[in-house]
Amino acid sequence: MTRSDSSNAADIFGVAILDWARGGDEFEIFERDDGFFCEGDGRGAYLSPVRDWFDAERWALKKVRGRVLDVGCGAGRVSLELQRRGIDVVGIDSSDRVVQATREVGVENVWHRSIAEMKTDLHEFDTIVLYGNNFGMLGTAAATKKWFRSWAQLVNPDVRILAVSTSPYFGGAPCITRDYFHRNKALGELPGLLRYRYHYQNLVGPWWKWLFVSQGEMRQLLKGTGWYVESIISSKPSEPYVAVLALDGSLPSRR
């Protein structure tokens, strides 16, 4: 593998997003840690117009208020829709290719940042959007709890988070099959923990973890973090749901 290929593989998701933003239509492939392969949704998952979104994601836009932070903005479908509605929105992503793609499709305000770098700026936002199953983007329950706990002490006290996940129990969570969530349980893990790597074109990316949780599991996971589930917006059990998260006031601000 050449140095350029190595760099592309390390940011294989960014390579795919930039390709899709420029009209590419090849699908990504997930490889699970047990050798199982499944096809992703390709550009449609990241560039679809609002009319083609899952019902819960579309309905939950009514909960957006004030200035919005779109975390892990992908190709910018959420930022673009909010921007179209005249809402002040900032997209962030840790991949420079993703940021470039988002700008190329027309998102006006995109920052090249990881969630770990979002500290003093967090209090400027009234709504934080975690669409595309991004509630579980840090992979493990422990990392997710730590992230939410740290954010609880940095955000605007009236902020709302629109957190999207998909239950692993009804066949809708990407690449999570019945045998796999039973394997996770046997290992003492949450059933919806996915260990995977991307294949795109001739590239193979590094291994990652992503967490899919049921509504009950999300409530349990958030205990002690300073957040609670204020309401749930959902449609079919197999489709993503949106949890509206609010601060419970249990943690002091350190801003």
N, C-alpha and C positions, 0 to 999 in steps of 0.2 A: 504493500500500500504506500503510495507517495505521501509526502507531507500534506499536500492539498487534499488528498482523499481522506487522510486522517483527520484533518480539521473539519471537513464536511461531515464525516461520520460522527464526530463528537457533537455536532449540532445538526443531526439528521432531521429533526423536527423543523428547524429553521430552513433547511434546504427545501423540504417539502412545501412548507408554507409559502416561501418565496416563489417556488415553481407554480403552485396553484394560483397565487395572486397574479401571475403572468399568463395564466390560461392553461397550465398543465392539467391533465386529468388522470394521471396514474394514481393508483391506490397505494396506501401504505399497508404493510403487513406487520401484525404483532406476532412475536415469538414469545411464548410463555417459558418460564424456567423449567417446565417439565417436558419441553419439546413440542407442545401443541402450537399450531399456527392458526391464525384467523385474520380475515381481511378487515381493514378499517373502512371508514366511510369516505375517505378521500376529501376532495375540495368541498364537497357539499356540506360537510360538518362545520366548516370554517368560513365559508363565503355565502351561505344561503341567505336569501332575503327573509325578512321577519315573517312573512306569510307561511314559510316552510319550516319554521322552528317548531320544536315540541311545544304543546299547548301551555305547559306550566311556565316555560321560559317566556313565552309571549305574554301570558296573562300577568306575570309578575312585574312587567315593566311599569304597570300602574303604581307600583310601590316606590319607584325611583323618585327621589326628590333632591333638590339642591345640586351641589357639585358632585360629580361621580368619578370614582376610581375603578377602572376596568382592569382587574388583575389577571395576568396571563392572557393578554388580549388576542392572541392568535392572529388570524388574518384581519381582525377588526370588525367582525360582523356586528357585535354589540355596540362598540363605539360608533360605528357608522350609523346605526339606527338611532341611537340617542342623539348624535350630532344632527341627524336629519330632523329630529323633533325639536331642535333648538336648545338642547341641554348641554351644559358645560361639562365635558367629559375628558378625562385623561386616561389613555391606555398605557400600561406598562408591561414590559417583557424583558427577560434577561438575555434573550438572543438578539444580536444586532441584525441578523437576517429577518427575523420576525418583525422587528421595528421597521426595517426598510420596506418589507411587504405591506405592512399596515399603512405606512405613509403613501405607498404607491397606489393603494386602492382608495385613498382619499381621506383618511383620518388625519385631522389637523393637529392634534396634540398627543404625541406619543413620547414616552420617556424610556430610555434604555436603562432599566433598573430591575434588579431582583426584588422579591418581597423582603428579603433581609435588609436591603438598603432603604426601605421605606420606614422611616422613623419620625423625624420631626415634621415631615410633610403630611403625615396621616391626618392630623387634626384639621386640615383644610377641607376634608371631604365629608359630605353628608350621607352618601350612599357608596358602599363598596360592593362591586359585582364580582362574583366568583362563578361565572357561567362555564359551560363545557365540562361539568363534573370537577371543577377546580377546588371544591371543598377538600378533596383528597389529594391534591397535587404534591404534598410533602411526603406522601407514601405511608408512613407508619402512624399509629394512633398516638404514640409518644411525641413525635415531631409535630403532629397537628395540634395537640393540646398545648405544647410549648409555644407554638406560633400564635394561637388565639389568646393565650394568657398574656403574651408580650404586647399584642395589639390592644388588648383591653385597657392597658395603661398609657396608650399613646394617642388614641383616637378622640375625636369629638364625642362628648358624652351622649349626644343625641343621634349618633350615627346608626344606620341600619346596614346590615350585610345581607345581600341576596346570595345565599350559598346553595349551589346546585350539586346534587349527588344522585346516584341511581342505586336502588336496592339491588343487592347481588342475588336475590332469591327468586326473581321472576323472569329471568332470561334476557333482561335488557342491558345489563352492565357489560361493556365490551370485554369479550374473551373470558368471562367468568362463567364456567359451566358447573353443573351440579357436583361432579366428581372433584372439581378443583376447590369449591368452597368447603366440601367435606374434608379434603386434604388439609386445607388451612386450619380448620377447626381441630383436626387431629394434631397439628403442630402447635396448637395454642395461640394461633393468630386469629384476628378478625376474619370472618369468612370472605369478605370482599377485598382482601389484600392481593393485588395483582403485581407479580414480578415479571417484567417483560423487557424486550428490546424491539426497536423498530427496524424493519427492512424497507428501504425505499430505493427504487432503481437498483443500482449496483452497490449500495451502501448498507452497512449494518451498524447500528448505533450501540451505545453502551447500555448496560442493564439499569433499569429504573424500577421504582415501586410507585404504585398509585392505589389509593384506597377508595372503595365504594362502600357506602353504608346505608342501612335502612334508616327510616325516620327515627325509630326507637334507639338505634345505635348512635345516631348523631346526638340525640338528647343526652345519652349517657356519656358520650365522649366529651361533651362540652361542660360537664359538671366540674366545678373548680377552676374554670378558665376565666370567669367573669362574664360569660355570655350565656344566653338561654334562647330557646326557640320560641319566638313570639307567635309565629303562625307558619303554616305549611300550605303551599300552593301545589296541587298535584292533579294529575289526570289518570292515566292508566298505571297500574302497579309496575309494569315493565318499562315505563318511561321515566326520564329524569324528573325529579321534583325540586321545588325551590323552597328552601327554609329561610324565613325572614328572621335574622338574628339581631338581638338587642343586648345591651349591657345590663347586667343584673345589679350593678352597684357594689359588688363585693370586694373589688380590688381598687386601691387608690391610684390616682393618676400620677405618672412620673414625668409628664411633659414639662 
